[in-house]
Amino acid sequence: CSEVTPRGRRTLVVDIERADRAEPWGFQWRPGIRRWILDSLEDNSLASAWNQQQAERGFRSLQLGSALLEANGSKHKVVVKQELDTALHLQLTFLLPDEGLIERLDAQSLECRIKNSFLEVTAADSHDERRNFSDPGPIIAKSCSSAPEGYGSCGGPVDNTG
């Protein structure tokens, strides 16, 4: 099932079951970030079989970079992890990457600029001013390719220190 949210963002509901908790779902998540971002599907897994069936039927399927929004009705990260680990039935809601944005970005040559900096941020609901503290270190530029949800590859550093 695929639908468009009020903001025009596309979601996909994945409904799968397994016979035994020891059987892996086959989702591989992007490491090191706070969100559940789909990195890949294991070959010959429940998830890859579901995805293949969707594609064969002409329905929308999961894409790399899809963000898991909820599992069995819960959005809380701890509960989502518990559901992924222990549930025999999963109903997962994913936010699919914006294909139009990806196409526009792929048509452009991008450069990522990385600079050592320090940032002090107050809570979002606080009335305190946000203050930035920046380190005057060198700027490193890299050529980058674009892809959904921060995926992409970067070339080696370019020295722009003058």
C-alpha positions in Angstrom: 0.0 0.0 0.0 1.4 3.4 -1.0 0.0 6.8 -0.1 0.8 10.4 -0.2 0.9 12.3 3.1 -0.6 15.8 3.4 2.8 17.4 2.8 3.1 15.5 -0.5 5.6 13.0 0.9 5.2 9.4 -0.2 4.9 6.6 2.3 4.8 2.8 1.8 3.3 0.3 4.2 5.1 -3.1 4.3 3.2 -6.0 5.9 5.2 -9.1 6.4 5.2 -12.2 8.6 7.6 -14.8 9.7 7.1 -18.3 11.2 9.9 -18.1 13.8 11.6 -15.2 15.6 15.0 -16.7 14.6 14.2 -16.0 11.0 15.7 -12.6 10.1 13.6 -10.0 8.3 16.4 -9.1 6.0 16.5 -5.3 6.5 19.9 -3.7 6.7 19.9 -0.3 8.3 22.3 2.5 7.7 24.7 2.6 10.7 25.6 5.6 12.8 22.5 7.7 12.5 19.5 8.2 14.8 16.9 7.3 12.2 16.1 3.9 10.7 17.3 4.4 7.1 17.2 1.4 4.8 20.7 0.6 3.6 20.0 -2.7 1.8 17.8 -5.8 1.7 19.5 -9.2 2.3 19.3 -11.6 -0.6 16.7 -14.4 -0.3 15.2 -12.7 2.8 11.5 -12.1 3.7 12.0 -8.4 3.0 13.6 -8.9 -0.4 10.9 -11.4 -1.3 8.2 -8.9 -0.4 10.0 -6.2 -2.4 10.3 -8.4 -5.4 6.6 -9.4 -5.3 5.6 -5.7 -5.1 7.7 -4.9 -8.2 6.4 -7.9 -10.2 2.8 -6.8 -9.5 3.6 -3.2 -10.6 3.3 -1.7 -7.1 5.7 0.6 -5.4 8.5 -1.1 -3.6 11.2 -0.2 -1.0 14.1 1.9 -2.1 17.5 2.4 -0.6 17.3 5.4 1.7 13.7 4.8 2.7 13.2 6.0 6.3 11.3 3.7 8.7 8.6 5.9 10.4 6.8 3.3 12.5 6.6 -0.4 13.3 3.2 -2.0 14.3 1.9 1.5 15.1 4.8 2.7 17.2 7.2 5.5 16.4 9.3 5.2 19.5 12.8 4.0 18.6 13.1 1.5 21.5 9.7 0.0 20.7 10.5 -0.1 17.0 13.7 -2.1 17.8 11.8 -4.4 20.0 9.2 -5.1 17.3 11.9 -5.7 14.7 13.6 -8.2 17.1 10.6 -10.1 18.5 7.4 -9.7 16.4 6.2 -12.5 14.1 4.1 -10.0 12.1 5.3 -6.5 11.1 3.4 -3.6 9.6 6.1 -1.0 8.8 5.5 2.4 7.5 8.4 3.9 5.4 8.9 7.4 4.0 10.2 6.9 0.5 13.0 9.2 -0.8 11.9 12.1 -3.0 12.7 10.9 -6.6 12.3 14.4 -8.1 14.8 15.9 -5.7 17.2 13.1 -6.4 16.9 13.6 -10.2 17.5 17.3 -9.8 20.5 16.8 -7.6 22.0 14.1 -9.9 21.9 16.5 -12.8 24.2 18.9 -10.9 27.8 18.6 -9.8 28.0 19.0 -6.1 30.8 20.0 -3.8 30.7 19.3 -0.1 32.6 21.8 2.1 33.7 20.5 5.5 35.1 22.7 8.2 35.9 21.9 11.8 33.4 23.9 13.8 31.8 23.9 17.2 28.1 24.6 17.6 26.2 25.3 20.8 22.5 24.8 20.5 19.8 25.3 23.0 16.6 23.2 23.2 14.1 23.8 20.5 11.4 24.9 22.9 13.8 27.3 24.8 13.6 31.0 24.4 17.4 31.4 24.6 19.2 32.6 21.6 21.2 30.0 19.7 24.9 30.7 19.6 27.4 29.3 17.1 31.1 29.0 18.0 33.3 28.3 15.0 36.8 27.0 14.8 38.9 28.9 12.3 40.5 25.7 10.9 41.0 25.0 7.2 38.1 24.2 4.9 38.2 20.9 3.1 36.2 20.5 -0.1 35.2 17.2 -1.7 33.4 16.5 -4.8 30.2 14.5 -4.0 27.5 12.5 -5.8 24.0 12.8 -4.5 21.6 10.1 -3.5 18.6 9.7 -1.1 18.8 10.5 2.6 22.5 11.5 2.6 23.8 8.5 0.6 26.5 9.4 -1.9 30.1 9.1 -2.4 32.8 11.8 -2.0 36.1 12.1 -3.7 39.3 12.8 -1.9 39.9 16.1 -0.2 40.9 19.3 -2.0 43.1 21.7 -0.2 41.5 25.1 -0.2 43.7 26.7 2.5 45.4 28.9 0.0 
